[in-house]
Amino acid sequence: MQLPRDDSHRPQAEAFRAFIRDAGFPCVGAKSALSKGQMRILVARDITSAWDDMRIYPALMAFAARYRRRPDLFQSFAVLFEGPGDLDEAGFERHLWDRVQSLTDKDA
C-alpha cells in the first residue's frame, strides 16, 4: 500500500519540520526520524470535520504496513490540521478523539 499524496512540500509541513529542528524542541526521536527521512506528514483540513478521514486512514495503514516491512527505529507519522486555530485544549481533545473514533470505525 502506497502513502497517499505527498504533503511534504506544503507550508504547514515545512513549518512543522522547522519546529522540530529548533534547538529548544525536546523530542530526540522526532529529530532523529526527521533527519533520517523517516517522518511522514499529512496535512488535513479541519480537525472538527471528518472531511479528510478517508485520506488519513489509508495513509495511516500504509505507514503501519511500511513499518512492518522495515521496523527501523524512529519512524513517525504526523497529521497536521489546518484548523480551526481557535480551539481550546478541551475542544482540541474532544475533536481529536472524534477523529480517532472515526478512524476506528473505518477499520472495523
C-alpha positions as CSV (number, residue, x, y, z in Angstrom):
1,M,0.0,0.0,0.0
2,Q,1.4,3.4,-1.0
3,L,1.1,6.5,1.0
4,P,-1.4,8.9,-0.5
5,R,-0.4,12.3,-1.8
6,D,2.9,13.6,-0.6
7,D,2.3,16.6,1.6
8,S,6.0,17.3,2.4
9,H,6.0,20.4,0.2
10,R,3.1,22.1,1.9
11,P,3.9,25.2,4.0
12,Q,2.4,23.6,7.1
13,A,4.7,20.6,6.7
14,E,7.8,22.8,6.4
15,A,6.8,24.8,9.4
16,F,6.4,21.6,11.4
17,R,9.8,20.4,10.3
18,A,11.3,23.7,11.3
19,F,9.6,23.5,14.7
20,I,11.2,20.0,15.2
21,R,14.6,21.2,14.1
22,D,14.6,24.1,16.6
23,A,17.2,23.6,19.3
24,G,14.5,24.0,22.0
25,F,12.4,21.1,20.7
26,P,13.0,18.3,23.2
27,C,11.9,15.1,21.4
28,V,15.1,13.3,20.2
29,G,13.0,10.6,18.5
30,A,11.2,13.2,16.3
31,K,14.5,14.9,15.5
32,S,16.0,11.5,14.5
33,A,13.0,10.5,12.4
34,L,13.2,13.8,10.6
35,S,17.0,13.7,10.0
36,K,16.7,10.1,8.7
37,G,13.9,10.9,6.3
38,Q,11.5,8.7,8.3
39,M,8.8,11.2,9.1
40,R,5.6,11.1,7.1
41,I,3.4,14.2,7.2
42,L,-0.2,14.5,6.0
43,V,-1.8,17.9,6.0
44,A,-5.6,17.7,6.7
45,R,-8.2,20.5,6.6
46,D,-10.1,20.6,9.8
47,I,-9.8,18.5,13.0
48,T,-13.5,19.2,13.7
49,S,-14.6,17.6,10.4
50,A,-14.4,14.0,9.0
51,W,-13.6,15.6,5.6
52,D,-10.1,14.1,5.4
53,D,-10.6,10.9,7.4
54,M,-10.7,8.9,4.2
55,R,-7.2,10.3,3.4
56,I,-5.9,9.8,6.9
57,Y,-7.0,6.2,7.2
58,P,-5.2,4.8,4.2
59,A,-2.1,6.9,4.9
60,L,-2.0,5.5,8.4
61,M,-2.5,1.9,7.2
62,A,0.3,2.4,4.6
63,F,2.6,3.8,7.3
64,A,1.9,0.8,9.5
65,A,2.5,-1.7,6.6
66,R,5.7,0.0,5.8
67,Y,6.8,-0.2,9.4
68,R,6.0,-3.9,9.4
69,R,8.3,-4.4,6.4
70,R,11.0,-2.2,7.7
71,P,10.8,-1.7,11.5
72,D,13.6,0.9,11.7
73,L,13.9,2.9,14.8
74,F,12.4,6.4,15.0
75,Q,9.7,6.4,12.4
76,S,6.9,9.0,12.7
77,F,3.6,9.8,11.1
78,A,2.1,13.2,11.8
79,V,-1.3,14.6,10.7
80,L,-1.3,18.4,10.7
81,F,-4.7,20.0,10.7
82,E,-5.1,23.4,9.1
83,G,-7.8,24.5,11.5
84,P,-9.5,25.7,13.4
85,G,-7.0,27.8,15.1
86,D,-9.2,28.9,18.0
87,L,-9.8,25.6,19.8
88,D,-9.1,25.5,23.5
89,E,-7.4,22.4,24.9
90,A,-10.7,20.7,25.8
91,G,-12.1,21.3,22.4
92,F,-8.9,20.0,20.7
93,E,-9.0,16.9,22.8
94,R,-12.7,16.3,22.1
95,H,-12.2,16.6,18.3
96,L,-9.0,14.6,18.4
97,W,-10.9,11.7,20.0
98,D,-13.7,12.2,17.4
99,R,-11.1,11.7,14.6
100,V,-9.7,8.6,16.4
101,Q,-13.2,7.1,16.7
102,S,-13.9,7.8,13.0
103,L,-10.7,6.1,12.0
104,T,-11.5,3.1,14.3
105,D,-14.9,2.9,12.7
106,K,-13.3,2.7,9.2
107,D,-11.0,-0.1,10.5
108,A,-14.0,-2.3,11.7
